[in-house]
Amino acid sequence: MSAIFPKWTNRLPAWICAGGLLASAGVTAGVWYYFTPKYTRVGYQPIQPVAFSHAVHVDQVGLDCRYCHNAVEKSWYSNIPSSSTCMNCHSQVLKDDPRLALVRESAQTGRPIPWVQIHRLPDFVYFNHSVHVNRGVSCVECHGQINQMDEVSEVQPLSMYFCLNCHRHPAGFVRPLDKITDLNWKWSDNPATAAELQRLNGEKIVRDWKIQSLQTCSACHR
């Protein structure tokens, strides 16, 4: 005696196909969105209230990153300089330039300049700048050649994979402490030689400075 199935089972193959198509579309859309710069913010370059060229201030004038971001070696965050720091120079240099009107106003009134934050981590991620800077990780590793930028943009995804890649292989990302803010510095101008010097010296730095290659969840998620 043959089995008798309900009539709705006749539509089951169509439903399975439709479900498969919807699932595939969802996965494709997720990958398309979450693995593109729109999500990782790579290339994000907002218009700032005051045009500030790192290329001029760092590469041409020769300012050290720590002159403006003076908390980076002792704090979890890298501070944005106050307008009074800017006026240390601009009270004499370009003191009447209309492009710096907002800076002068901020210094006089105490109202901060509404800079647009570019590099941003999720609230559930803990990142300590001082720990990394004091263990040989240069600004360039996360921020790129910011010293050559007229307008700052985000060049790294700052994703979990990006961070873990450094934590798993710290020797490939460390350098002498006196070269931390020299973003043009290399172990050698020869790429092949530089890679070998990075490996040898990086391993020595990791060993001598007892750098902990933390990969536990609690290292970043607190």
Backbone as CSV, one residue per row, in Angstrom:
resi,resn,N_x,N_y,N_z,CA_x,CA_y,CA_z,C_x,C_y,C_z
1,MET,0.861,-1.187,0.000,0.000,0.000,0.000,0.900,1.241,0.000
2,SER,0.695,2.073,-0.958,1.557,3.260,-1.078,1.186,4.287,-0.025
3,ALA,2.215,5.040,0.423,1.992,6.077,1.424,1.314,7.289,0.795
4,ILE,0.454,7.908,1.554,-0.258,9.090,1.075,0.264,10.297,1.848
5,PHE,0.813,11.298,1.137,1.369,12.493,1.763,0.392,13.656,1.630
6,PRO,0.418,14.582,2.566,-0.447,15.763,2.456,-0.127,16.549,1.192
7,LYS,-1.123,17.300,0.708,-0.942,18.033,-0.542,0.151,19.103,-0.438
8,TRP,0.342,19.640,0.798,1.326,20.719,0.920,2.747,20.256,0.643
9,THR,2.975,18.942,0.747,4.325,18.436,0.473,4.717,18.603,-0.984
10,ASN,3.717,18.801,-1.844,4.027,19.025,-3.260,4.790,20.342,-3.463
11,ARG,4.555,21.264,-2.507,5.230,22.573,-2.626,6.570,22.595,-1.888
12,LEU,6.893,21.498,-1.201,8.113,21.463,-0.395,9.387,21.717,-1.207
13,PRO,9.570,21.094,-2.370,10.782,21.366,-3.154,10.937,22.841,-3.513
14,ALA,9.796,23.489,-3.843,9.857,24.913,-4.196,10.270,25.747,-2.986
15,TRP,9.726,25.372,-1.802,10.082,26.106,-0.593,11.559,25.936,-0.247
16,ILE,12.058,24.718,-0.433,13.473,24.459,-0.147,14.362,25.296,-1.067
17,CYS,13.989,25.343,-2.350,14.763,26.140,-3.313,14.722,27.624,-2.957
18,ALA,13.523,28.090,-2.604,13.379,29.507,-2.258,14.186,29.832,-1.000
19,GLY,14.130,28.920,-0.001,14.888,29.139,1.222,16.382,29.165,0.970
20,GLY,16.826,28.230,0.094,18.246,28.191,-0.254,18.708,29.469,-0.934
21,LEU,17.845,29.982,-1.827,18.184,31.223,-2.529,18.251,32.407,-1.564
22,LEU,17.286,32.462,-0.638,17.276,33.548,0.337,18.502,33.478,1.252
23,ALA,18.849,32.259,1.691,20.022,32.098,2.550,21.295,32.503,1.814
24,SER,21.396,32.088,0.547,22.569,32.452,-0.252,22.662,33.960,-0.440
25,ALA,21.500,34.575,-0.692,21.482,36.026,-0.874,21.893,36.733,0.416
26,GLY,21.434,36.193,1.565,21.787,36.792,2.847,23.272,36.697,3.138
27,VAL,23.847,35.526,2.875,25.282,35.342,3.090,26.078,36.258,2.171
28,THR,25.680,36.318,0.908,26.370,37.179,-0.061,26.298,38.634,0.359
29,ALA,25.110,39.069,0.781,24.943,40.464,1.207,25.790,40.753,2.439
30,GLY,25.850,39.780,3.383,26.635,39.980,4.591,28.111,40.120,4.291
31,VAL,28.627,39.222,3.452,30.035,39.281,3.071,30.317,40.564,2.304
32,TRP,29.393,40.916,1.395,29.561,42.117,0.572,29.670,43.357,1.452
33,TYR,28.880,43.405,2.526,28.874,44.579,3.399,29.995,44.551,4.436
34,TYR,30.116,43.439,5.151,31.030,43.408,6.287,32.497,43.269,5.891
35,PHE,32.788,42.938,4.659,34.178,42.793,4.230,34.567,43.864,3.224
36,THR,33.858,44.973,3.227,34.183,46.082,2.338,34.553,47.297,3.176
37,PRO,35.238,48.288,2.566,35.635,49.491,3.310,34.470,50.228,3.957
38,LYS,33.252,50.048,3.406,32.101,50.728,4.006,31.933,50.314,5.454
39,TYR,32.261,49.065,5.757,32.136,48.588,7.133,33.446,48.750,7.892
40,THR,34.555,48.400,7.259,35.846,48.476,7.949,36.345,49.909,8.073
41,ARG,35.736,50.823,7.321,36.074,52.246,7.351,37.392,52.554,6.651
42,VAL,37.984,51.589,5.994,39.203,51.870,5.236,38.869,52.892,4.147
43,GLY,39.656,53.958,4.100,39.408,55.025,3.139,38.554,56.151,3.696
44,TYR,38.029,55.991,4.913,37.195,57.031,5.512,38.016,58.307,5.698
45,GLN,37.535,59.404,5.142,38.289,60.666,5.163,37.302,61.831,5.273
46,PRO,36.835,62.106,6.474,35.844,63.174,6.640,36.461,64.561,6.475
47,ILE,35.605,65.520,6.176,36.046,66.915,6.111,36.123,67.461,7.533
48,GLN,37.266,67.999,7.884,37.480,68.513,9.228,37.151,70.009,9.301
49,PRO,36.815,70.518,10.488,36.473,71.940,10.616,37.645,72.880,10.329
50,VAL,38.871,72.378,10.520,40.068,73.149,10.196,40.982,72.256,9.369
51,ALA,41.457,72.783,8.264,42.363,71.999,7.413,43.720,71.882,8.103
52,PHE,44.081,70.651,8.453,45.364,70.414,9.116,46.143,69.396,8.307
53,SER,47.322,69.778,7.847,48.157,68.893,7.040,49.260,68.288,7.890
54,HIS,49.192,66.967,8.095,50.282,66.281,8.783,51.553,66.325,7.937
55,ALA,51.394,66.324,6.622,52.563,66.351,5.744,53.381,67.621,5.974
56,VAL,52.694,68.744,6.158,53.389,70.013,6.398,53.998,70.034,7.798
57,HIS,53.207,69.677,8.812,53.657,69.810,10.197,54.712,68.766,10.577
58,VAL,54.599,67.560,10.025,55.521,66.487,10.403,56.694,66.389,9.435
59,ASP,56.398,66.165,8.156,57.491,65.939,7.207,58.247,67.218,6.853
60,GLN,57.538,68.358,6.777,58.217,69.603,6.400,58.773,70.346,7.618
61,VAL,57.930,70.563,8.619,58.357,71.320,9.797,59.179,70.454,10.745
62,GLY,58.849,69.157,10.803,59.610,68.239,11.645,59.058,68.026,13.040
63,LEU,57.771,68.336,13.254,57.175,68.114,14.569,57.079,66.625,14.869
64,ASP,57.396,66.256,16.098,57.230,64.885,16.559,55.756,64.661,16.902
65,CYS,55.254,63.466,16.615,53.850,63.145,16.902,53.484,63.487,18.344
66,ARG,54.435,63.279,19.261,54.164,63.434,20.683,54.071,64.888,21.128
67,TYR,54.439,65.822,20.252,54.270,67.228,20.619,52.783,67.563,20.721
68,CYS,52.009,67.044,19.802,50.558,67.280,19.820,49.822,66.183,20.594
69,HIS,50.206,64.937,20.349,49.553,63.801,21.012,50.403,63.388,22.214
70,ASN,50.467,64.278,23.198,51.431,64.097,24.283,51.018,63.097,25.345
71,ALA,49.832,62.505,25.220,49.401,61.508,26.210,49.609,60.081,25.714
72,VAL,50.093,59.943,24.492,50.108,58.623,23.864,51.045,57.637,24.561
73,GLU,52.069,58.131,25.259,53.023,57.248,25.936,52.616,56.903,27.372
74,LYS,51.601,57.581,27.884,51.238,57.377,29.287,49.757,57.138,29.513
75,SER,48.993,57.060,28.445,47.556,56.906,28.604,47.024,55.883,27.613
76,TRP,45.798,55.395,27.877,45.187,54.425,26.967,44.771,55.081,25.664
77,TYR,44.591,56.426,25.661,44.118,57.105,24.459,45.195,58.041,23.916
78,SER,45.070,58.373,22.654,45.947,59.361,22.044,45.151,60.649,21.924
79,ASN,45.493,61.626,22.748,44.682,62.835,22.828,44.792,63.711,21.591
80,ILE,43.721,64.429,21.314,43.753,65.468,20.291,44.264,66.730,20.966
81,PRO,45.224,67.430,20.377,45.799,68.602,21.042,44.772,69.717,21.227
82,SER,44.918,70.461,22.291,44.053,71.613,22.521,44.477,72.755,21.600
83,SER,43.590,73.708,21.410,43.905,74.838,20.535,45.063,75.664,21.087
84,SER,45.257,75.623,22.410,46.391,76.357,22.994,47.720,75.780,22.517
85,THR,47.757,74.459,22.276,48.972,73.840,21.731,49.245,74.372,20.332
86,CYS,48.190,74.502,19.550,48.342,75.046,18.191,48.860,76.487,18.246
87,MET,48.334,77.257,19.209,48.696,78.670,19.300,50.111,78.883,19.817
88,ASN,50.739,77.846,20.369,52.146,77.981,20.749,52.980,78.417,19.552
89,CYS,52.611,77.918,18.373,53.302,78.316,17.144,52.541,79.407,16.402
90,HIS,51.222,79.220,16.303,50.441,80.090,15.424,50.102,81.445,16.027
91,SER,50.566,81.710,17.230,50.484,83.085,17.734,51.500,83.968,17.004
92,GLN,52.482,83.293,16.365,53.493,84.003,15.584,53.443,83.616,14.102
93,VAL,53.268,82.334,13.840,53.261,81.831,12.454,51.832,81.844,11.910
94,LEU,51.630,82.555,10.805,50.293,82.668,10.183,49.248,83.126,11.198
95,LYS,49.623,84.052,12.043,48.751,84.435,13.164,47.451,85.091,12.734
96,ASP,47.399,85.672,11.520,46.172,86.317,11.040,45.537,85.563,9.875
97,ASP,46.013,84.363,9.626,45.485,83.579,8.501,44.014,83.229,8.752
98,PRO,43.128,83.538,7.796,41.699,83.251,7.998,41.404,81.764,8.157
99,ARG,42.280,80.902,7.655,42.058,79.459,7.792,42.160,79.006,9.245
100,LEU,42.798,79.821,10.076,42.994,79.459,11.479,42.058,80.235,12.409
101,ALA,41.027,80.860,11.836,40.101,81.663,12.639,39.451,80.826,13.741
102,LEU,39.045,79.595,13.420,38.389,78.739,14.409,39.351,78.342,15.523
103,VAL,40.624,78.187,15.187,41.631,77.847,16.193,41.813,79.010,17.162
104,ARG,41.900,80.217,16.633,42.057,81.399,17.486,40.830,81.602,18.369
105,GLU,39.663,81.389,17.780,38.421,81.535,18.552,38.360,80.514,19.682
106,SER,38.760,79.283,19.380,38.758,78.222,20.390,39.711,78.554,21.532
107,ALA,40.881,79.066,21.195,41.862,79.416,22.225,41.363,80.552,23.107
108,GLN,40.610,81.468,22.522,40.112,82.621,23.276,38.907,82.276,24.146
109,THR,38.023,81.425,23.620,36.767,81.125,24.318,36.828,79.864,25.170
110,GLY,37.776,78.976,24.849,37.839,77.705,25.568,36.942,76.637,24.991
111,ARG,36.179,76.971,23.949,35.329,75.970,23.294,36.188,75.102,22.384
112,PRO,36.134,73.778,22.553,36.983,72.904,21.737,36.591,72.920,20.262
113,ILE,37.557,72.677,19.428,37.303,72.557,17.992,36.586,71.229,17.745
114,PRO,35.488,71.224,17.008,34.723,69.990,16.803,35.351,69.069,15.746
115,TRP,36.515,68.526,16.070,37.176,67.606,15.146,36.304,66.362,14.939
116,VAL,36.360,65.790,13.755,35.618,64.562,13.444,36.537,63.371,13.685
117,GLN,36.125,62.464,14.574,36.955,61.292,14.879,37.015,60.364,13.671
118,ILE,38.205,59.885,13.370,38.404,59.013,12.201,38.624,57.577,12.639
119,HIS,39.618,57.356,13.476,39.953,56.000,13.917,39.107,55.656,15.141
120,ARG,38.221,54.700,14.968,37.272,54.385,16.030,37.163,52.867,16.199
121,LEU,37.241,52.416,17.438,37.033,51.005,17.755,35.670,50.845,18.417
122,PRO,35.063,49.669,18.322,33.788,49.441,19.008,33.932,49.646,20.512
123,ASP,32.830,49.973,21.175,32.862,50.229,22.613,33.307,49.013,23.423
124,PHE,33.115,47.820,22.854,33.462,46.610,23.607,34.926,46.203,23.435
125,VAL,35.694,47.029,22.741,37.117,46.731,22.534,37.966,47.683,23.372
126,TYR,38.888,47.127,24.140,39.792,47.938,24.946,41.154,47.971,24.268
127,PHE,41.641,49.168,23.992,42.954,49.323,23.367,43.736,50.372,24.138
128,ASN,44.929,50.032,24.565,45.767,50.938,25.336,46.942,51.398,24.480
129,HIS,46.954,52.683,24.113,48.023,53.203,23.273,49.384,53.089,23.952
130,SER,49.447,53.444,25.231,50.741,53.485,25.912,51.406,52.111,25.956
131,VAL,50.617,51.059,26.163,51.177,49.700,26.208,51.852,49.355,24.886
132,HIS,51.210,49.701,23.792,51.757,49.371,22.470,52.959,50.249,22.116
133,VAL,52.828,51.554,22.346,53.910,52.481,21.999,55.165,52.192,22.812
134,ASN,55.000,51.870,24.081,56.155,51.601,24.948,56.746,50.206,24.763
135,ARG,56.154,49.439,23.874,56.704,48.128,23.544,57.049,48.022,22.060
136,GLY,57.336,49.163,21.457,57.919,49.164,20.124,56.975,49.136,18.947
137,VAL,55.680,49.341,19.173,54.731,49.367,18.056,54.563,50.812,17.599
138,SER,54.992,51.089,16.388,54.956,52.453,15.868,53.545,52.867,15.432
139,CYS,53.315,54.168,15.435,52.043,54.733,14.967,51.712,54.241,13.553
140,VAL,52.753,54.049,12.741,52.554,53.716,11.335,51.875,52.362,11.147
141,GLU,52.012,51.465,12.120,51.437,50.134,11.980,49.909,50.177,11.901
142,CYS,49.288,51.099,12.626,47.824,51.208,12.627,47.320,52.374,11.787
143,HIS,48.108,53.457,11.737,47.641,54.681,11.083,48.266,54.919,9.717
144,GLY,49.208,54.078,9.315,49.833,54.262,8.015,50.764,55.471,8.000
145,GLN,51.148,55.896,6.804,52.075,57.032,6.666,51.318,58.339,6.871
146,ILE,50.833,58.508,8.079,50.033,59.695,8.396,50.864,60.961,8.286
147,ASN,52.181,60.815,8.397,53.082,61.955,8.268,53.123,62.513,6.858
148,GLN,52.592,61.777,5.889,52.577,62.219,4.501,51.179,62.628,4.037
149,MET,50.231,62.659,4.949,48.836,62.944,4.583,48.511,64.425,4.758
150,ASP,47.917,65.015,3.716,47.370,66.363,3.849,46.023,66.303,4.565
151,GLU,45.271,65.259,4.272,44.012,65.007,4.970,44.063,63.574,5.480
152,VAL,43.817,63.395,6.753,43.941,62.067,7.356,42.796,61.159,6.902
153,SER,43.154,59.932,6.560,42.156,58.917,6.233,42.535,57.633,6.957
154,GLU,41.586,56.736,7.073,41.856,55.458,7.729,42.397,54.481,6.693
155,VAL,43.555,53.889,6.976,44.200,53.017,5.994,44.190,51.549,6.397
156,GLN,43.889,51.269,7.656,43.819,49.890,8.132,42.413,49.591,8.636
157,PRO,41.951,48.349,8.519,40.586,48.030,8.949,40.381,48.049,10.455
158,LEU,41.482,47.923,11.235,41.388,47.873,12.699,40.366,46.836,13.153
159,SER,40.327,45.743,12.439,39.401,44.652,12.740,40.044,43.686,13.730
160,MET,39.273,42.719,14.192,39.792,41.722,15.118,40.919,40.926,14.452
161,TYR,40.743,40.583,13.182,41.787,39.849,12.459,43.060,40.688,12.380
162,PHE,42.909,41.983,12.098,44.068,42.869,11.996,44.856,42.879,13.306
163,CYS,44.154,42.995,14.430,44.817,43.024,15.739,45.463,41.678,16.078
164,LEU,44.738,40.594,15.815,45.257,39.270,16.139,46.493,38.925,15.312
165,ASN,46.544,39.405,14.097,47.708,39.136,13.257,48.975,39.698,13.890
166,CYS,48.860,40.857,14.507,50.004,41.461,15.192,50.296,40.733,16.500
167,HIS,49.245,40.377,17.228,49.435,39.695,18.514,50.043,38.304,18.327
168,ARG,49.735,37.667,17.214,50.279,36.330,16.959,51.721,36.384,16.461
169,HIS,52.088,37.489,15.806,53.429,37.610,15.234,54.031,38.970,15.598
170,PRO,54.196,39.271,16.873,54.654,40.609,17.279,56.033,40.983,16.758
171,ALA,56.883,40.000,16.531,58.238,40.303,16.055,58.236,41.032,14.721
172,GLY,57.185,40.850,13.956,57.118,41.489,12.643,56.643,42.923,12.673
173,PHE,56.322,43.433,13.883,55.724,44.766,13.950,56.389,45.696,14.954
174,VAL,57.471,45.266,15.587,58.119,46.103,16.603,59.401,46.726,16.058
175,ARG,59.835,47.781,16.724,61.039,48.514,16.315,61.660,49.192,17.540
176,PRO,62.847,49.761,17.420,63.464,50.461,18.556,62.581,51.612,19.032
177,LEU,62.597,51.879,20.320,61.726,52.908,20.886,62.024,54.303,20.341
178,ASP,63.280,54.574,19.978,63.605,55.902,19.469,63.172,56.087,18.014
179,LYS,62.567,55.050,17.435,62.075,55.139,16.050,60.544,55.047,15.976
180,ILE,59.906,55.068,17.144,58.451,54.894,17.194,57.722,55.944,16.364
181,THR,58.124,57.191,16.473,57.421,58.267,15.762,58.123,58.691,14.474
182,ASP,59.162,57.970,14.092,59.814,58.208,12.796,59.135,57.286,11.783
183,LEU,58.081,57.792,11.168,57.240,56.924,10.339,57.877,56.570,9.000
184,ASN,58.967,57.216,8.654,59.679,56.886,7.417,60.792,55.863,7.647
185,TRP,61.037,55.532,8.912,62.170,54.667,9.248,61.932,53.218,8.809
186,LYS,63.012,52.579,8.337,62.980,51.161,7.962,64.260,50.505,8.464
187,TRP,64.213,49.208,8.648,65.415,48.475,9.044,66.464,48.563,7.948
188,SER,65.995,48.626,6.698,66.909,48.731,5.555,66.107,49.205,4.353
189,ASP,66.764,49.881,3.425,66.087,50.308,2.196,65.901,49.143,1.229
190,ASN,66.644,48.063,1.460,66.492,46.857,0.648,65.388,45.993,1.257
191,PRO,64.272,45.779,0.544,63.144,45.035,1.117,63.522,43.653,1.647
192,ALA,64.370,42.947,0.914,64.763,41.600,1.346,65.576,41.665,2.636
193,THR,66.514,42.594,2.686,67.334,42.764,3.884,66.484,43.259,5.049
194,ALA,65.563,44.176,4.761,64.708,44.734,5.804,63.863,43.647,6.455
195,ALA,63.344,42.728,5.649,62.508,41.654,6.179,63.304,40.750,7.122
196,GLU,64.536,40.438,6.745,65.371,39.576,7.579,65.785,40.300,8.859
197,LEU,66.121,41.588,8.748,66.485,42.360,9.934,65.288,42.513,10.868
198,GLN,64.104,42.679,10.282,62.894,42.768,11.098,62.674,41.485,11.886
199,ARG,62.887,40.366,11.224,62.685,39.080,11.885,63.676,38.894,13.033
200,LEU,64.955,39.103,12.737,65.996,38.876,13.745,65.893,39.864,14.907
201,ASN,65.796,41.140,14.579,65.737,42.156,15.626,64.391,42.141,16.337
202,GLY,63.334,41.847,15.580,62.014,41.782,16.186,61.922,40.675,17.215
203,GLU,62.483,39.519,16.902,62.482,38.403,17.847,63.295,38.748,19.099
204,LYS,64.390,39.470,18.903,65.225,39.867,20.042,64.472,40.878,20.926
205,ILE,63.791,41.829,20.284,63.018,42.822,21.038,61.923,42.146,21.849
206,VAL,61.203,41.235,21.216,60.128,40.508,21.902,60.680,39.753,23.105
207,ARG,61.831,39.149,22.912,62.450,38.347,23.975,63.001,39.250,25.092
208,ASP,63.732,40.290,24.727,64.377,41.146,25.731,63.363,41.980,26.518
209,TRP,62.313,42.435,25.826,61.325,43.294,26.486,60.173,42.494,27.086
210,LYS,60.273,41.175,26.945,59.239,40.283,27.495,57.836,40.687,27.028
211,ILE,57.737,40.891,25.730,56.439,41.268,25.151,55.498,40.079,25.198
212,GLN,54.323,40.288,25.758,53.339,39.223,25.875,52.442,39.202,24.645
213,SER,52.418,38.061,23.988,51.586,37.916,22.792,50.203,37.431,23.207
214,LEU,49.424,38.326,23.798,48.122,37.964,24.347,47.093,37.703,23.249
215,GLN,46.405,36.581,23.370,45.348,36.253,22.403,44.056,35.817,23.100
216,THR,44.004,35.991,24.410,42.791,35.628,25.134,41.726,36.704,24.921
217,CYS,40.483,36.315,25.061,39.367,37.257,24.861,39.472,38.454,25.802
218,SER,39.860,38.185,27.058,39.886,39.239,28.059,40.986,40.275,27.830
219,ALA,41.920,39.988,26.927,42.975,40.953,26.626,42.402,42.203,25.992
220,CYS,41.385,42.037,25.178,40.800,43.180,24.461,39.338,43.429,24.828
221,HIS,38.644,42.402,25.292,37.223,42.549,25.623,37.072,42.498,27.140
222,ARG,36.893,43.681,27.750,36.862,43.752,29.214,35.535,44.338,29.687
